[in-house]
């Protein structure tokens, strides 16, 4: 049975093994490779045999009952025990795919001696540019009867088998060869080539340049580089053997030492996987620390070991700040938790406490900004502020705050985004935007009828203006049917007018501001939803003779209580947890038809949104919603919740 595995699935298995940090069983690995939920045993063995045969990154372990990474199972070898192949290619140009290979030369090195040569012209199946012919001496007539690359590849792979590729400016030669291997075989060279260019720069300083010919002549190569593949491969072979000899004089005799010396930054992240050796598979929060012990980054995970190791695998950490943390990390610590929700909460607590520089959210909550509806004799005024009244309040109906004083909503991330949104509202509706002292005369905006001018002191005008501002705030807080004309109609009208005047940049800024306004409205809806969350989550615990159940009680979006219980103390534990809510004013959490106005402390925003995100996205255990709707008194509500928790616990246990 002939089976060919693509490079993509092999790379995916390689990343999975790096993240797991331990071998995979045959069935699990084979199912991952063939992208199927199950796989017959004979096919599993066939798949893994094909993989190990074609990709030297992998090896079978434990009598072929699992698959592992070769560098885990094979000790770091001595250089004298390794086979190398010095490789050089001649091509029709500099870009793989657009340009093609015209000649391949290779020298096999065992025990630091040349033991075999491989050399062949290759028909590129396209014209060779005259400039390339002038450089290499290879003409169209020379390659006319030469084999095509698909005919050459099998013999070259046999020559390379079990060896590590060596090349001068290896990215060029390996790039061309890997392009053809991907196209023809669905794979690429494994193991990582050794580049003699950085070795020469480090070990042969002072040369006028570091082209292969210059380096080979300086090191006394018997064959000079002449832009023909075999001669250049022999020159690269001599350069490599000479430079490795200098490394051995410095005490570097192992393959990993040569790799690190040749490119000290190429495997930095993967090498730091050693820092994860003792991390458990439990939920919790983790911290990356630099060499001085300062916390760089805080994260959370359902399975700590898997998540932390994933940061050090290529393409697993796309954000710039996390890549910076990985580059600087020298130590990893962690806090285990019983549940994934507790891990979320612990992460936010640590971010707020340590203010790690590589976390995107949460390290600077004092910069979060509120929408404030200031009330004065001149009428209501929409502004942004980073300060709010103390103490913070939430009013379910909202009417008391409208009548008595300023209204506050938020906070929101991104002050520029919020300022842009508020400025747009002041443009499309005739509301005041200036802190003007009353003198009985309207300002320029009032004269132009772009503001209702409540500053003139007319009670009816002020009442109409304040009603409009209140309606705008209601819309911002989630109402749909009260604000006319609808904001998007006003924005479309303004954008069209600006475009007619050829003020295209202003028109685009208006569109961007509309996006900001919708984003603010969505962010506020998320905050309201988070602040209204009331539920209890129950997890089973496997602690032998210890507690059998873990309860997390969330009230108003905050983790209010967490406790581990045995089967015999469930009722008492539920009573104690719910009794802690008896002093809590939970009535304001009851949703009503009126807009729900929320203003929370800045440092609570990230915690609330993190709990909400967990509630919406995480794989949850038994969850009991603590519904506050209806006219029941607190005692009746608590009894109903306790019964629901008891039923949930029985279903779980």
Secondary structure, DSSP 8 states (H G I E B T S, - for coil): ------HHHHHHHHHHHHHH-S-EEHHHHHHHHHT-S---HHHHHHHHHHHHHH-TTEEEETTTTEEEEHHHHS---BGGG-EEEEEEEEESSSSBTTB-EEEEEEEEEETTEEEEEEEEE---SS---HHHHHHH---HHHHTTS--HHHHHHHHHHHHTTEEEEETTHHHHHHHHHHHHHHHHS----S--EEHHHHHHHHSTT-S---HHHHHHHTT-SS---S-HHHHHHHHHHHHHHHHHHHHHTT--BHHHHHHHH-TTTTHHHHGGGGGTT--SS-EEEEEE-TT--EEEEEEESSHHHHHHHTTSTTS---HHHHHHHHH--EEEEEE-SSHHHHHHHHHHHHHHH--TT-SSSTTGGG-EEEEEE--TT--EEEEES---SS---BSS-HHHHHHS-EEEEEES-HHHHHHHHHHHHHHS----S-----SS--HHHHTTSS--GGG--HHHHHHHHHHHHHHHHHHTT--SS-SS-HHHHHHHHHHHHHHTT-HHHHHHHHHHHHHHHHHHHHHHHHHHHHT-EEEEEEE---TTS--EEEEEEETTEEEEEEEE-GGGHHHHHHHHHHTTTTS--GGGS--SS--B-B--GGGHHHHHHHHHHHHHS---EEEE----SS--HHHHHHHHHHHHHHHHHHH-
